[in-house]
Amino acid sequence: MTHPRIRDTLARVDAVFDEDQAAPKEEALIEPCRQEKALGRKVLAYTVYSGIRDTTSRLKRLVK
């Protein structure tokens, strides 16, 4: 996290989960997506970019 005006680093928080390990909240989204995909249905999930982590690419990688 950086200061909005002077851009100095205020805090740095490392990721809690590994790149290939889904968080419980992610797993709650991924499992229904996999079930729908197994039935041949398309799934659309919206995410919000927090400015820190690219959640869309991460979810796409975890679902595959």
C-alpha positions as CSV (number, residue, x, y, z in Angstrom):
1,M,0.0,0.0,0.0
2,T,1.4,3.4,-0.9
3,H,0.6,6.9,0.3
4,P,-1.8,8.5,-2.2
5,R,0.1,11.8,-2.5
6,I,3.8,11.1,-1.8
7,R,3.8,7.5,-3.0
8,D,5.9,6.2,-0.2
9,T,5.3,2.6,0.8
10,L,3.2,2.4,3.9
11,A,2.7,-1.3,4.2
12,R,3.4,-4.5,2.3
13,V,1.3,-7.6,2.8
14,D,2.3,-10.9,1.2
15,A,-0.3,-13.2,-0.3
16,V,-1.8,-15.7,2.2
17,F,-2.4,-18.5,-0.4
18,D,0.0,-19.9,-3.0
19,E,-0.6,-19.1,-6.6
20,D,-2.1,-22.6,-7.3
21,Q,-4.1,-22.8,-4.0
22,A,-7.7,-21.4,-3.9
23,A,-8.8,-19.4,-1.0
24,P,-12.1,-20.6,0.6
25,K,-14.0,-17.7,-1.0
26,E,-12.5,-18.6,-4.4
27,E,-13.3,-22.2,-4.0
28,A,-16.9,-21.3,-3.3
29,L,-17.1,-19.7,-6.7
30,I,-14.9,-22.2,-8.6
31,E,-16.9,-25.3,-7.7
32,P,-20.2,-24.2,-9.1
33,C,-18.3,-23.0,-12.2
34,R,-16.8,-26.5,-12.7
35,Q,-20.2,-28.1,-12.2
36,E,-21.8,-25.9,-14.9
37,K,-18.9,-26.5,-17.2
38,A,-19.3,-30.2,-16.8
39,L,-22.9,-29.8,-17.9
40,G,-21.8,-27.9,-21.0
41,R,-23.1,-24.6,-19.8
42,K,-21.2,-21.3,-20.0
43,V,-20.5,-19.3,-16.8
44,L,-19.9,-15.6,-16.4
45,A,-18.3,-14.3,-13.2
46,Y,-17.6,-10.6,-12.5
47,T,-14.7,-9.5,-10.4
48,V,-13.5,-6.1,-9.2
49,Y,-9.9,-5.2,-9.6
50,S,-8.6,-3.9,-6.3
51,G,-5.6,-2.2,-7.8
52,I,-3.3,-4.7,-6.1
53,R,-4.1,-8.2,-7.3
54,D,-5.4,-9.4,-10.7
55,T,-8.3,-11.5,-9.5
56,T,-9.8,-12.2,-12.9
57,S,-6.6,-13.9,-14.3
58,R,-6.2,-15.8,-11.0
59,L,-9.7,-17.2,-11.1
60,K,-9.4,-18.2,-14.7
61,R,-6.2,-20.1,-14.0
62,L,-7.7,-21.8,-11.0
63,V,-10.8,-22.9,-12.8
64,K,-8.7,-24.5,-15.6
